[in-house]
Amino acid sequence: MRILQRSVYVGPSLYAHFPVIRLELDLEALEQWPTARLGSGFIDGLLQALPGLHEHGCSYGEPGGFVRRMREDEGTWLGHVLEHVAIELQNVAGEQVTFGKTRSAERPGVYTVIYEYAQKEEGVEAGELAMRLLCSLLPDDIRPERSVPEDWAWATARDEYIRYAQRRALGPSTMSLVRAAEDRDIPWMRMNEQSLVQLGHGKYQQRIQATVTGRTSHIAVELAGDKEETNKILASLGLPVPRQELAQSEEAALRAARRLGFPVVTKPYNGNHGRGISIRLTTDEEVRAGYLAAKEHSRTVIVETFVEGDDHRLLVVNGELVAATRRTPGHVVGDGVHTVKELVDEVNRDPRRGVGHEKVLTRLSLDAQADLMLSRQGFTADSIPPERQIVPLRSTANLSTGGTATDVTDIIHPDNRDMATRAIRAIGLDVGGVDFLSPDITESYRSVGGAICEVNAAPGFRMHVHPSEGTPRDAAGPVIDMLFPHGTPSRVPVAGLTGTNGKTTTARMLAHVAKMAGYTPGLTTTDGVYINGQRTVEGDMTGPVATRMVLADPHIDLAVLEIARGGLLRAGMGVPFVNVGAVLNVQSDHLGLKGIDTLEQLAEVKRILVEVARDCAVLNADDPQVVKMSAYTEAKTICYVTMNPQHTLVREHIRAGGRACALEAGVNGQMITLYDKGSHIPLLWTHLIPATMEGRALHNVQNAMFAAAMAFSLGIKLDAIRMALRTFDTTFFQAPGRMNVFDKHPFKVIFDYGHNAHAVGVMADLACALDVTGRRIVVLAGPGDRRDEDLVAIAHTVAGRFDHYICRRDDGLRGRDGDEVPRIMARALEAKGVPASAISIIPDEQEATDAALRMGQTGDLLLVFADALTRSWKQIIKFRPDGAPPTVAVAPTSHAFETPAPGPSQEEPVLELEGLIRDERGVRFARESDD
């Protein structure tokens, strides 16, 4: 049994709309050993190791269903068992995950195992540990070799996994804040491997680290950490505090203790979590020992008067006391029969106790501190305490050392409540904890005494959220209400779009619309991440990493996400949902890669975006594969986009009050028109959109329609949409590799990144629609990882439509021989009747582009399909025929074929052009995938 492949999906994918891990598992010889054949010994051993499996419902939908499944008839296979074990292991570590499914793959014995995870590393390790546990339970004669280390023990491995998971999981306080944010539908992102979390998106974000917020004053944190200064400030306000002195040597500590009067307390100057604190010290020897214990955590030690009373933690948020808890140090109660060690074991059998922060309570341990406490009482771990005698094992009451917590919020005296809020205000904290010693919290400190021994700038919430006794308190909710008052936004509108072709141009159009409407958009595309129009990261940024970059940026207030097939298959989406999701088209491209072999399978991948759209799903009504997706969306509105004004489905949709964007004919050309709730809204003539080349570039007409439909669905005003589309062009800088035009040579060049039959076809349609007095020449290629039939289809799309064809290959061969791709395309052209004399095979991209440029004459049109975009564009604009003097190229105009008169005014755009093309070596854009 072995794992062949593992994929971690961070968001919506083919398998679920939440994070899951996918394993491709080969059972090998164990395919012949379902659970029933393995017998009750295997099943009982598994249930003994993980008793929680009894609660798994499996397909029966009720507790015990999974166990029933393992025992009935022939049982179930180990791939299915591994799924449940991986889920239960995460539950044991304190996570709440439940989803899983297992399906057999095409190969015998191979299974696809899907299971939910909470933290990536924890989820991956759960799968590995599940494998080892299952193999350890197998009979020796069928156990895979080297599957279980010789010294492996389940109990040790389980506890190590729990600690491993907790080191990577959010702590209980941070998690309570995250859960409170989720209850308010506030998004969150973990920013590092510790407890730094971003709540909200873009410019609405707030940050927390544990229970310190982005609004917590740095000065206040410093004061709270300075115990001496805190003591002075509180004392100056008349608040009850113990007297204290600082010591940096044992002798100084002894002198301080004598001046203050025994008993005393020693503690680190800047410690936390109760580390290094010793209480009720009554002799010089105890003070020395207490000093040394505190010295391990701080160079300076505080010696202060001991105050009688129970230890209480009073939590104050935004000036209000929200919870009060009495804390009791970890202890055992004697019964006159059992030893201390046996009593500790009995206490630790409490199902509420676990490792670290795994559960409500932490297990007691007999360590050096416990031995010290026992020795003070005249006991050892083997002593038998008298019946009902309380035997403390800790000097402090922290839950992290085994203490217990009792909620006393409802009974705290108003004076004590007021004292706590005054103390936190005095230090300046927005969230703070007051450690208060009181003999009776129900009585005022003014009458029964008591003292504030510490103020905490990052108070833990676990004792309040999950007390050992009493009413749980919502400690996190008030913090979230402080950071996000009700009625204030926390999310930015998110628009996502996918499709085989047109994604990048449409995404750029939509981002331009948003900017013209006054937004600060964040944009992810195949060539980088853009914040408010400025590229911040270069490369193919269409996956979840780029999505995270945009939503974490503190400037943006709207996100436009180009989402590619590759990212969806590799890691899923980077957000759990989008407000507006659009699918432009589904065409034959990338088939045969990553298990996607048919157009229907490709449509299922792209459909994910429609499935998670909340407000509006924008669908291409002219694409049969896209129309079908309307049955899978739960969006409030469906908006159809069609270039056929007679489209039957769209007409019925409009008559029913639905939303649509249609292309309608008029006396002045074609009009992009919106329909919504019975309203007919003429938007813009297509010939007024520069990117459509006076309406002749129909693919960009369609892209503009999608951008308009998405913008309208985002609530952007019509005037902003009109203005933005009228100012969006297809220069290299606005849309690199997307129908860029250079017309400063005697001939004109159209430059495009089209790399599949559909994309190449629409550009060939445009080349044929334009008035050309000379010849039409095309430089043609296809990615090496495409199927032979895909390369043939590209060639057939252009066959018979040009006067000369130059076939080349990309720099990256992707498994092909050096000239294999251009030869396949050349043969396909000849098969379609193109004369051999009209075909040139020039494998190298730079040489092929140079040959086309040298072939060009006055009046010709060159259509160049490029792969290394920056390099090829520079090659085109800097081209000079042999013998011609070098001149400075001018920037292309925004209107495709409008040539301005030459003159000095053109010099400035030239310098701008040269400055923006930064890669002087001609290095291609880095890409994770081609879509």
N, C-alpha and C positions, 0 to 999 in steps of 0.2 A: 504494500500500500504506500503510495507516494503522491505528493502534490506536484502536478505537472505545471500548473500556472496559477498565479494569484493576481487578482486585480482589486484595488481599493477604490470604491466610488464615494466621493465626498458629498454628492447630492443626487437629484433625480437622474435615473438611468433606465436602461431597459428592464431592470430587475425590481426596482422599488423607487419611490419618490423621496427616500431618506437614505442616509449613509448605510451601505452594505459592503461586505467583502464577498468576492466570488472566487471560489476554488475550483480548479479542474482537477479532480481526484481520480487516480487510477487504482482500483482495488487489486489489480493483478490477480493472484491466486485466491484472494479472499472473496472474489466475486462468487465463489462456490460455497461461501460460508455465511449465509444470513443468520440473524440472531437466533432463530429457532434451532438451527443446526448446531450453533455454538453452545446452546443449552443454558439451563438456569444458573450454572456456575458463573458464566460470563455476565449474565444479566444481573444477578444478585450482587456480584462484585462491583458492577458499575453503579448500582443504586446505593450500595454502601459507601462508595467513594463520593457520590453526588446525590444525596437524598432529595434534593430539590427537584430532581427529574420526575419524582412522583407527581408534581404539580403540573407538568407539561401536558397540555391537552391534545396536541398534534391534530390530526384530521378529525378526531372525535369531538373536539371543541369543549372538552371538560377535563378537569384534573384526573390524571391516571390514564388518559388516552394514549400517551406515548408508551407507557409501560405495557399497556394492553396490546399495542401495535407490535412491540418486540416479542411478546409471548405467543401471539395467535398464529395459527397455521404454520407457514414457513418463516414468519417473522418479517423483519425488514433488513435492508442491507446497511453496511457500515458507513456508507456515505451519508445516509439519513441520520444515523446515530451520531456521527461526528458533528453534524449541524446542530443537534440538540445539546451536545456536550459543550460546544464552543459558546453557545448562548448561555448555558447554565454557569459556566466558568466565569463569565462576565457578571452574572447575577451574584455569584459568590463574592466577587470583588467589589460589590456595592453598586453596580450599574443596573439600570432598568431597561433591558432589551428583551424582545420577545419574538421578533420576526425571523423566519427562516423557511427555506424551501430547497428541496433537492430533486433533480431530474436526471434521468439517464441520458447520456450523450449518444452520438451516432456510433462510436466505437464500443464494443462489448467491454463491460467492466469499468468504463469511464463515466463519471458522474459530475454534473455541475452542482456545486454546493453553494448556496447563498445564505448568509446570516448577517443580521444587523449588528452594528457595533456603535459604541459611544465614543471611544478614543481609538485612533488608528493603531498605535503601537500595541495597546492592550488587546484590541480585536485580533490583530495578526498573531500575537503570542497565544491567544486563546485557541486558535486553530492548531498551532504547533503542539501545545500542551494536550489538546484533545487527542491528537494523533498518538502521542506517547502513552497517554492513559489507556486508550483502546488497545494499543499493541501490548501493553503490560498485562492486560487481562486475558489475552489470547493464550490458548494452550501452547506449550513449548514447540510442538512439532509443526505448527502453522504460523508461528510468530515470525514476521520478517526479520532478517538478519540486521543487526546493528540499529534496530528501531528503538531500543530502550537501553540507556547506559547501565553498566553493571551495578553501580552504586545508587541507582535511582530509587527514590522512595516517594510514594504519592503524597503523603502528608507534608513532607518537606517541600516538594515541588509546588503543592497547592499554596502553602504559606508564602513561598518565594514569589509566586505569581501575584498573590494579593498585594504584597509589598511593591512589586514591580508596577502593578496597575495603579496603586495609590500614588507612587512617585510621579506618575504621568497624568493622573486625573486631577481635575480641579478639586480643591479642598472643600470641605462641607460648607464653609461660610460663603466662598465664591459661588459654589453650586447653588446655594439657596438664593443668591442674588440673580443668578442666571434663570432659575426656575420662576422667580417672581417676574422677571422681564418677559419670559415666555408667556406667562399668564396675562400680561398686558399686550401681547403680540408685538413686543419690541425685539428686533433681531439682535443677534450677538455673534461675535467672532473672537476666538482665542488668538491672542497676539504673540504669545511665546509659549515655552514649555512650562512656565510657572503659572502664576495666577493673574497675569495681565489680560484683561478682557475688554473689548470694545462693545459697548451697547449702542445700538442705533447705527445708521448709515450716514456716510458723507458728512455734510456740515451739521447734521443733527446729532452726531455721535457724542457719547460721554464714555469715559474710561474708568475702570475700577481695577485695583490690584488688591486681592483679598477683600477687605472691607474699607480700604482707603479709596476714596473717589478722586476723580480729576479736580474736584473743587476743594479737596482737603488742603488746608494751608500748610505749606512746608514749615513755616515757623511753628505752627501748632504741633506738628509731628515731632519736630526737634525738642520742643518744650516737654511733650509727653515722655520722650525718651530720656530727658534729663530729670531724674527723680528728685534730685536736690532742689532744682529750680522750681519744679512743680510743687513741691512741698512748701516752698517759700511763698509762691503766688497764692496758693489756697489758704495758707495761714494768714496772709495779709488781708484776706477777705473775711476772716473770721470763721472759715470752714474748719471742721475738726480734722486734724492730721496728727500723727505721732511725731514726737521730737526725734531728730536724727542727726548723726554726724558722719563725716566721710573718713575712711581709713585706707591707707595704702601699705600698711604693715600689720603684722599680728599684734605687736605691742600697741600700736595706735588703736587697733580695734578693741583691745582689752581696756585701754584708758577710756575710750568712748563709752564702753559698756558700763564701766564703773561710774562715770559721770551721769549717765542716763538712768542707771539703776536697773538691776536685774528684775525680771527676765527681759531679754532683748531679742531682736531679730537681726540676722545678717542676710544681705542680698546683694547681687551684682548691681553696679551703678546703672547699667543699661541692658539688663537682662530681660527675658520674656518667657512665657509659657511655664513660669514657676521654676525655671532652671536655676540651681545654685542657691535657693532660698532655704534658710534654716530658721526655725521658730522656737520660741520658749526656751531660750538658752539661759541657763542659770548658773553656770560655773565657768571659770577661766578656760578649762579644757574644752568645753563645748563651744565657747566663743572662738577659740583657736581653730577647731574643726570646722565651724561654720564659716570663718574667714577663708580658710583654704578652699572650701567648696564653692564659695562665691568667686574667689580669685580665678577659678578655672574659666569663668565666663566674662570677667571684666577686670581691668587693671585696678579700678577703684571699687571699694566695697562700702556699702551703706550699713551703718549700725543704727538701729532705731528702737524706740521703746516698744515692748510687746503689748498689744491691746487685746484684751479678752473679748471673745465673741465669735459668732459664726461668720464664715467668709461668704460675702455676697457679691455678685456681679450685677451692676445696674447699667443697662444699655440705654444710651441717649442718642436719638437721631433727629437732626434738624431742630434742636432745642426742646425736644419732647422725650420723656422717658417712655420707652415702648416695651421694656421687659425687665424683670428683676428675678434673679435666680440665687438660691442658696446652694453653695457648693460644699460637698463633703469629701475630705481626702479618701483615697482608696484604702479600704480596710477589710478585715474579716471579723466575724463575730464568733467567739468560742462556744463550743457545745460540751466541753469536758470530755470529749471522746476522740476527736480528730486532731491531728497536728496542724500547725499553721500551713504547711505545704499542702496538706490534703484539703484544708478549707479554701485555699487559693484555687486549687483545681476545681472545687465545687462551684465557687463563684464564677470562674471562667467558663463553666458549662452553660451559663445563662446565654440563651441565643441572641440576646441584645449586645453581647460583648464580642468584639472582633479585633483584628490587627489594625493598629493605627486608627485612622478615621473611617475604616470600612463600615462600621455600624454605629449605633447610637452611643454605646459605651466601649471603652477600650479595655482589653484584658489586663489583669493585674500580673505583675512580674516580680519575682523574688531576686532583685538585683542588689547592688551595693547600698543604695539608699534604703531599700527595705531592710537589709541586714542592720544598718545603723539604727533605724527606728525600732527594730525588734530588740537590739541590744540595750537601748535606753529603757525598755520596759522589762528587761531581764529575760527575754525570750530568744530562741533561735527558730529556724524554720522547722525543726523537729519537735518543738515544744507543743504541749497540749494546753491551750488557754482554758481557763475556767468557763463554765457555762455563762452565756450572755455578756462576757467581757468583750468590749470593742478593742480590737488590736489594730491601730493605724499602721499602714505600710508606707505612707507618704506624709511629708510635713505640709505640703500644699495641696489645694483642692482642685487642681487643673484636671479637666476631663481627659486630656492627652496622656496623663499618667495613671489613669484608672479611677479617677474620682467620679462622683455621682452628682446630679443636679436636680434640684426641686424648685419648681416655679413658685414665686411668691408675689407675682405682679399685682394680684388683686388685694393683697393684704398689707402692702408696704405703707407705712405712715406718710401722710402728705409732706411732713417736714423733711423726711429722708428723700422723698421724690424731688422736692425742691432743691435740696442740697446737691443731688446728683446733677441736675440740669445746670445749676450755677457753676459747679466745678468744670463741666465740659465747656460752658460758655467762656469761663475764665481762661481756659487754655486755648480756646479758639477752634475747637474741632467741630466738623459737621456730623461726624459719626464717632462716638467715643464710648469707652467702657470705664466705669468707676468701680474699683475694688474696695468694698466697704465692709469693715468688721463691725458687727453689732451683736450684742447679746439677745436682742429681740427686735426684729425688723418692723414689727407692728407698732413699736413705740418710738417716739421721737428721740433722736440722738441727743437732744438737749436735756432729756430727762434720764435716759438710761446709759448714756455714753456711746462710744463708738468712734471710729476714725477712718478716714480715707487713706488707705495705704498705697494706692497706685492709681494712675490714670492711663488708659490704653488707647493708642491712636489707631490700632487695627484690631478691634475686639472680635473674638470669635463668636459666631452665631449658633454653633451646634447645640450648646447647652440650652438656648432659648427655643430653637426650632424643634429639638428632640430631647426634652428634659426626661430624666429618669422617672420623675413623678410630677404630677400636676399638669396644667394646661399648656400645650404647645403654643408658642407665640409667633406671629408673623414678624420676624425681625427684619426680613429683607424688603417686604413690601413698602414700608415707609421710606427706605433708601431710594427705591425706584421712583416713588412718587416725588421725592425731593429732586431727583435728577431729571425726571420727565413729568412735570405737573400735568394732570389730566387736561386733555385738549391740545397739548403741544405735540408736534410731529416727531417721529423717530425714524421713519423710513423715507427714502427718496423714491420717486417713481422709477420703476425698472422696466425697460422695453428690451425684449430679446427677439432675435430673428435668425432663421436658418433657412437652408435651401441649397441646391446644388450650385446655382449661379446667381450672381447679382447681390450677394449678401453684403460685401464690403461697400459697394457703391450706395446701396440703400441705407446701410448703417451710417455712412458718412453724411448722406443727405439728411437723415433724421437728426443726427447730432448738430448739423448746421441749422436746421429748423429750431431746435431747442435753444441754441445759442442766440439766434435772432429773436427768440421769444423772451429773452432775458434770463434764461437758465445758465448754470455753469455745468455743462454736461461732461460726464466721463464716458469714454468710448473705447471699446475693445475691438480690434480688427486683426486681419491676417498680417498686417505690417507693423502693429504696435499698439500701445496704450496711449490714448490722448486725453489730456485734461484741459478742458476749455479750449480745444483746438491745438494745443501744444503737445507734441509727442514726448512722452516721458520715458517710455521703454520701447526699444526696437525689437522686431521679430514677430513670429506668429503668436499672437496673444488672443486666441479664441477659446481657451480652456478655462477651468475653474480658478487657476492661479491668477489670471488676468482679471477675472471678475472680482476676486478678493482685493486686488490692488485698487480697483476703481472704487469699490464700496468703502474701503478704508481711507480714501483720500478725504481730508477734512474740508475741501473746497467744494466738492460737487454737490449738486442738488437734483440731478437726474442722471440715470445710467442707461446707456445704449450698448447692448451686448451682442456682438456677432458671435454666434455659437456654431461651431463646426462639427461635422460628423466625427472627426478624429477625437476631439475632446470628449464628446458624449460617450464614445465607445471605450475610451481610455480611463476616464475618471468621473464621468457624469457631469451634471451642471454645478456651477458654483453657488447657486442660490436655490432655496427650496421652491420658489415660485417667482413668476414675473407678473407685472400688472398687465402688460400687453405683450402677447407672443404672436409672431408671424412666421408662416412657412411660405416661401416664395415659389418654390418648385421642387420637384424630385425628378432628376434626370440620371441617365446611366453614367455614373462616374464612381471610381473607387470600388467597383464591384469586384468580388474575388479577394478582398482584403478584410482581415479581422473577422472572418465568419459571415460577412455580408455578401451574398452571392446574387440576390435578386432585387429588382426594383421595389418589390413589396417589403422586403426586409429593410432596405434603405429608408423607405417611407416610415416604417415602424420606429426607426432610430430618430428621425427628424420629428416624429409625432410627439416625442417627449415634451417638447416646448409647448405644444398645444395642450397637452394633458395638465400642465402646471400653470397655465395662464389663468389669472383670477378675474380680471376685469373684461378683457376682450381678446378673442382669438381672431387674427387677421389671416384669411386663407385665400389662396389663388383658386378662384372658381373655374379657371380654364385648364387646370391640371387635375386629371381624374384621381391621381394618388392623393393629392392634397384635399380635394373635396371630401373624400371619405373620412378625413380626420375630424370633421365636424361632429361625428358621433362619439368622439372620445374626450371632448372638452367639457369642463364644468365652469367655463368662463361665463360671466353674466351676459355677455354680448358676443355674437359672431359677426364679423365684418368681412364680406366677400369682396374680392377685387377681380374685376373682369374687364377685358378689352373688347368684349362682345356685348354690345348694348341689348342684343336680343336673347341673351342667356336666360333660359327658361327658369332655372332654379333661382337665379339672382332676382329676376322680375317678381317671382312669387315671394321671395324673402323681403323685397322692398315693399310690396303691397301689404305685407303683414306687419309693416312698421320696422323692419330690420335695418341694419346698417350695411352700407355697401359703398364701394368706390368704382365707378364705371367710366369708360371712355366713350364719349358721345360725339357724333359728327354735327358740325354747325357750318354756317355760311363762311366763317372765318377760319375753318380748320377743325381740329379735334379739341374737345374740352374735357378736362378731368373734372368729374362731377361726384359729389358726395350725396348720399341719401341717409337719413336718420330719422326715425320716428315720424315718418310721413313727410319730412322736409326734403326739398330738392335744392341742393346747394352747388351752383356752378362755381368751380374753384379757380381754374387757370387754363388758358390755351396752351397746348403743348409746345407750340413754336416759340413761346416766350421763355421756355426753360432752356438755358444754354447747353445743359448736359444732353439734351435730346437732338442737338444739331438740327434745329428748326423742325423738330418732330419726326425726322427721318430715322433716328436711332430708336426704334420701337422698344428695344430691351430697356433703354433708360427711361422711356415713357412709362413702362411698367414699374420700374424701380421707383420713379417719382410718385406713382400712384400708391405704392406700398408705403413709402415714407409719409405721404399725406394722410393715408388712412390710419397709420400708427400714431402720427402726431395728433390727429383729430381725436383718436381714442384716448390719448393721454390728457386731453383737455386743453391743448394748445390752441390759441385763437387763430381764426382763419386768416387774418391779415398777416400774422407772423409766418404762417405756412406759405402763403403766396409770395411774400417778400423773400423768404429763404430759398424757395425753388427757383426764383428768378435770378438769384445771385450765386447759385451753385453751378460750377463748371467742372470740366473734367481735365483740368491741367494736371501735370504730373505731381504737383505739390498738393493739390486737393484730393486727388484720387490716383495715386501712382499705379500704373499698369492697368488702368480701367479706361479704355478708349481715349488715350491721350493723343493729341494731334500736334504735329510739328509741320509748319508750312513755310519755313524760311529757306528751303532749298528750291531749286526749279521744279521739283516734284513735291508731293505731299506724302506724309507718313502718318499712318494710324498705328498706334502702339498699344498692345493689349496682352494681358496675362492669360487669356483663354486657354484652357488645358483639357477640355473635354468636347465631345461632338456638339453638344448644344451651345456652349459658349462660343466655340469657333464658328458655328453656323450663324448665330445672330450677327457676328462681326462681318462674316462674308455677305450676309444680306445687306448690311449697311454699305459695304464697299460697292455692291452692285447697284444700290439705290442712288449713290452719289453720281453727279455728272462728272465724267472723266474724259478728257480729250485725248489722253495717251493710253498707255497700257496699264493693266492691273497686275501687280506682282505680290506674291505672298511668301513669307518665311514661315514654315510650318513645322511643328514638333508635337510630341506627346510625352508625358512622364514615363520613365522606363518601367515603373511598377504596375502599369495598366496592362490589362489582357490584350492579346493580339487583336481580338475583335474590336476592342475599344480604339486602338490605334487605326485600324482599318476604317472604323466609322468616322473618325476625325478626317481622314483623307477623303472619304466619299462625300463628306459635307461640303468640301470646297471644290471637288472635281468639276471641271467644265466651266468654272466661273471666273478663272483668272487666265492671264496670258502666259505667265511663267510661275513655276513652283520651285521653291528652294526647301529641301527637306533637311532637317538638322536633328540633333539630339540635345538633351540637357547636360549640364556639367556632371551632375550626379547620375550615374548609369543605372542605379537601383537594380542591379542584377543582370543587366543586358550587356551584350558585347558592344564594342565601340561604335559601330555604325549600324547596329541591328534595327534600331527604331526608325531611322530615316529610310532604310531599305524596305522595311515593311510598308511604310507609307508610300514610297515611290511605286512599289508593285501594286498597291491598292489604287493609286491614281491611274496607272496604265490600264488596270482592269476596267476602269470606268471610261476608257477611251481617250485619256490624256496622252498626247504624243510624247515619246521619250525625249525628243528634242526640247520639249517645254519643261523638263524636270531636271533639276540639279541636286545632287546629293553632296552636301557640304556638312559633315558631322559637327564640327566645332561651331558653337553659337556665335562667337565673335566673328569668325571667318564668314559664316553664312550671312550675318547682318551686313558685314562690309561688302560682300558680293552683291547683295540686293541694292545697297546704296550706290554702288558704282554702276549698277545696271540702270538705275533710274535716270530718266530724261525729262525734259520739260513736258508738263501735263500728265505725267504718270502718277499713279497712286500705289504706294507700298503699304501693305498690311503686314506688320511684323508682330508675330506672337513670341513673346520673350519669357525667359525664366529668371535670369539674373537682371532684375529690373533696373537698379541704379546704374550698373555697368552698361547695359544695353542702351538706356536712355541717353547717357552721356556720349556713347558712341554715335548715336544719331544726331544729337544737337551739335557735336564738335566735328562732324564729318566734313572734309574738304576734298574735292577732287584733286588728283595729283597735279602739282604745279601751281595750284591756287594759293594766293597769299593767305596766311593765317589771319582770321578775323575773330571777333568776339561774337558768340551766338547770342541771340536775343530770346527772351522768354516768349513762349507761345501765348497767343491771345486767348481770352476766355471764350470767344466765339470761334468755332472750329475753322471756318474757311474765310474769316475776315482778316485780310492782310493789311496792317497799318502802313502808312507811308513811312519810308525810312527817314531817320533824322536823329539829332542828338538826344531827343527825349527818350529814345530806346536804350540808352547806355545804362541807366540806373537799374532797370529790371535785369540786365545782364549780370551785374555784380551780385544781385540778390540770388539769382539762379545758381551761380557758381558757389556761392557760400552755402546754399542749402544742400547741395549734393556733396556730402562730406566724405564719402568713401572714395578716396583717390585711387585705391588699388583695384577698384571694380569688384569688391567682395559682394556676393549676393546676400539678400536678406536671409537671416536665419529662420528656418521654418521647422515646426514640429510635424506639420502635415501639410498637404497641398490643398486642403479645403478650408 
